[in-house]
């Protein structure tokens, strides 16, 4: 198969490498996440723990692909594996599909009533699990998105993973109300199974067992965010907290 660009043009592409995905030769930035490279080719790769604004940690194991050539191939997480020159990648080989079905079967056993898991499992032909379900009401899939969003985007680390499987869980330090939490709700917004309790009523946002007073816009009166969150922004930017008391629409 011919490459899409000439050698002369390719040499001018700083950091670009050539690899083969599902039999097609492609070019992509070196060291870019293999998951990103694959998706740039229009190939759908399932994942539960990947987010473009967060560093990949490979928690869910759904984005696995097969690299190498027979008989020397192996299964890797595409979200944490770098794009490299000369790679031969299969995204939907039988070993890959078997690995994904196994992961989904385990997730179905962990969270049998999680709608997202049910849908993803059905798409892969998995409708029931051979494994034991410990808590039929469990919805947390331990993807880690909430923990990483709190740590890497918000920058407060109000929640974390606690314990080891099968008792592993997402919780606040010592399972008490976290003084580090600013009530931003990022954890609840990013959760793929909507397991984090989050409510708003009468100007109060409740998350992780704490109540946060919402700040109304000084002009229109619509609620902007918890005061604790605005104080956090003011601390980061060095601006007076009052400068955040007007919503975007009224600025």
C-alpha positions, 0 to 999 in steps of 0.5 A: 500500500502506498503512503499518503504523502511523499518522503519529502513532505513526511520529512518536514513533519516534525515528530511524525511517524508511520504505523499500520492500523488495521492494515492501513498505513497512516502517519501520526505524531510520535508519542501521541496516545495510540488511542488518539491516533486510532480515533483520528482515523475514524475508528471507534474504540470503547473506553470508560476512563479516558477524557481528553483533558486528563492524563490517561491511567488505563483504569478500565482496560476497554481500549485495548488493542493488539500490537505486533505481528503474528506470532509475536503480538500482545494486548496493550491499553491504547490510552497509555501506549505511545504512538511509535514508528513501525507499529502494527495495530489491530483494533478489533481482532478476536483476542481484542474483542475477547479481552473487551468482552471479559472486562464488560462481563466483570463490570456487569457483575460489579454494576449489573444495573448501570445503564451505560454498562448494560448498553456497552456490554450488549454492543459486544454481545454480553448480556449476563455475567458468570461472575458473582455480584456482591452489591446489586445496587453498586454503580461505581465502576472505579474508572477514576475520572472523578478522582483525576478531575478533582486532582488534575483539573480542580487541583484540590484532591478532595476525593481519592481511591481507598482500599483494594479490590474487591473493597476498593471505593472512591471516597473522601479522606477518612470517609469524612466530610472533606474540608478540601472540597469546594463544591464545584461538582466536577466529580459528579459531572464527569462520572459516567454512571451518575453515582455521585450524589449531587443536589441543588435546592434553595441556593444550596448545593450538596455534594459529598455530604457537605452543603455549599452556598451558591453565589447569585449573580449581582446583576441577573440573580442567577446562581453562578457557583458555590462561594467556596469555588469562587474563593478558590478561583480568586486564590488561584488568579489573585483577583478579588473574589468579588470579581467573580460575582457576575455571571458570564452573560452579564459581564 
